[in-house]
Structures are given as structure tokens and as C-alpha cells.
């Protein structure tokens, strides 16, 4: 799992499962307060209970780093988003982005 971190105006943006280019697009979207950029959308994860399901699934699949990323985001009340790539009518969630406040 790749985690990338960027400091942005008193916030720390951390992504997981994204390439450097995708992370930079997500940071740009956050900085510009935009939900869409090209084929990408940044969707807030509003169901915090679903995140607990993702954590349990990650543990059962042996992906403890991803589970820890999500657990830390919940524990520190970070804003959590999913970056999604839209190809025509199809969309593919490609990774999560957490915004931590200093």
C-alpha cells in the first residue's frame, strides 16, 4: 500500500492506494474545493459505520496497513473521501483520501 502525504493550509492530506499523480489531483481538488476534475470525483464518506466494515474486511484480507489508515482517520475525526475514476457510465473507486487538521 502506498501512502502519500501533503501539507496544505494547516491541514495534512494523506491518501492511500493512489499514484502520485492521482494524489496531486486529489490535493488540487481539495485546495480548490471542487468535487470533480476530469474523469475523477472526490466523494465524502459520510457513513462512518461503513468505514468500520472496511476496516474489518481489510483485517480479514490481511491488509493491516489499510485498516490502520482507516482506523486512524476515524480516531482523529479526519474528513474521509473516496477518489473515483469515471469512465463513461462505469466508475471505479481507486483509493481513499483523509484530511487531518493540525
For each residue, the residues with C-beta under 8 A, 3 or more apart:
1: 16 17 63 65 66 69
2: 16 17 18 19
3: 14 15 16 65 69
4: 14 15 18 20 23
5: 12 13 14
6: 12 13 14 23 24 27
7: 11 12 13
8: 11 12 13 27 30 31
9: 31
10: 101 102
11: 7 8 30 99 100 101 102
12: 5 6 7 8 99 100 101 102
13: 5 6 7 8 23 26 27 30 97 98 99 100
14: 3 4 5 6 69 97 98 100
15: 3 4 18 22 23 26 83 95 96 97 98
16: 1 2 3 65 66 69 95 96
17: 1 2 66 94 95 96
18: 2 4 15 22 23 26 83 94 95 97
19: 2 22 23
20: 4 23 24
21: 24 25
22: 15 18 19 25 26 40 83 94 95
23: 4 6 13 15 18 19 20 26 27 97
24: 6 20 21 27 28
25: 21 22 28 29 37 38 40 83
26: 13 15 18 22 23 29 30 40 42 81 83 97
27: 6 8 13 23 24 30 31
28: 24 25 31 32 37
29: 25 26 32 34 35 36 37 40 42
30: 8 11 13 26 27 33 42 97 99
31: 8 9 27 28
32: 28 29
33: 30
34: 29 37 42
35: 29 41 42 43
36: 29 40 41 42
37: 25 28 29 34 40 41 42
38: 25
39: 85 86 87
40: 22 25 26 29 36 37 83 84 85 86
41: 35 36 37 83 84 86 91
42: 26 29 30 34 35 36 37 81 82 83 84 97
43: 35 81 82 84
44: 79 80 81
45: 48 50 51 80 81 82 96
46:
47: 50 51
48: 45 51 52 74
49: 52 53
50: 45 47 53 54
51: 45 47 48 54 55 70 73 74 80
52: 48 49 55 56 74
53: 49 50 56 57
54: 50 51 57 58 67 70
55: 51 52 58 59 67 70 71 74
56: 52 53 59 60
57: 53 54 60 61
58: 54 55 61 63 64 66 67 70
59: 55 56 62 63 64 67
60: 56 57
61: 57 58
62: 59
63: 1 58 59 66 67
64: 58 59 67 68
65: 1 3 16 68 69
66: 1 16 17 58 63 69 70
67: 54 55 58 59 63 64 70 71
68: 64 65 71 72
69: 1 3 14 16 65 66 72 73 96 98
70: 51 54 55 58 66 67 73 74 80 96
71: 55 67 68 74 75
72: 68 69 75 76 78 98
73: 51 69 70 76 78 80 96 98 100
74: 48 51 52 55 70 71 77 78 80
75: 71 72
76: 72 73 100
77: 74
78: 72 73 74 98 99 100 101
79: 44 98 99
80: 44 45 51 70 73 74 96 97 98 99
81: 26 42 43 44 45 96 97 98 99
82: 42 43 45 93 95 96 97
83: 15 18 22 25 26 40 41 42 93 94 95 96 97
84: 40 41 42 43 91 92 93 94
85: 39 40 91 92 94
86: 39 40 41 90 91
87: 39 90 91 92
88:
89:
90: 86 87
91: 41 84 85 86 87
92: 84 85 87
93: 82 83 84
94: 17 18 22 83 84 85
95: 15 16 17 18 22 82 83
96: 15 16 17 45 69 70 73 80 81 82 83
97: 13 14 15 18 23 26 30 42 80 81 82 83
98: 13 14 15 69 72 73 78 79 80 81
99: 11 12 13 30 78 79 80 81
100: 11 12 13 14 73 76 78
101: 10 11 12 78
102: 10 11 12
